[in-house]
Amino acid sequence: STRVAKYKEAGCHHIYADQDAAMKMDTFLRALKDHIDKAHETINELHQIVASATSIMDRELSIMLERANLSTHTVDHQQSETDQGIIIEGSRDEVYWVSDYATMMTAIFSMLEKDFQMQEKIVSALGLDTPSEPLQNYYLMWDLRPFIDERVVNEALEILGK
């Protein structure tokens, strides 16, 4: 009917619909905040893993340097590179050093950390009073993930053989 159309055109709506929308928005915001909390825990765990990998890399590089210093004073200059550190066979029959893994882990951790910080800022800025233009920008940023370099992630997955 025309009366209903004019009523809706004037911006009138039912209170229960507004309350329902507000409750849904609140539920979604809580779910996003839970996501951020879990992501924060994951970032902290990754930070510990990267620190461990860096420590292992430092030890391996120290061992390699010691061996290099010892071998410069001996006739045994033909020592193979595989005897000078830990290597890992990749999925493409390439050899990867522990330092390659540690560097890759650090790069990916840095990307994830920046992506998490962006998500955290977006979620903290969301609310019932957030205008639609910033919401569109937040959606675009969340969807594009500008801090994640897919080439680096794909290279890491390839090295791992996945």
ABEGO torsion letter per residue (X at the ends): XAAAAAAAAAGBBBAAAAAAAAAAAAAAAAAAAAAAAAAAAAAAAAAAAAAAAAAAAAAAAAAAAAAAAAAAABABAABBAAAAEBBBBBAAGBBBBAAAAAAAAAAAAAAAAAAAAAAAAAAAABBAABBAAAAAAAAAAAAAGAABBAAAAAAAAAAAGX
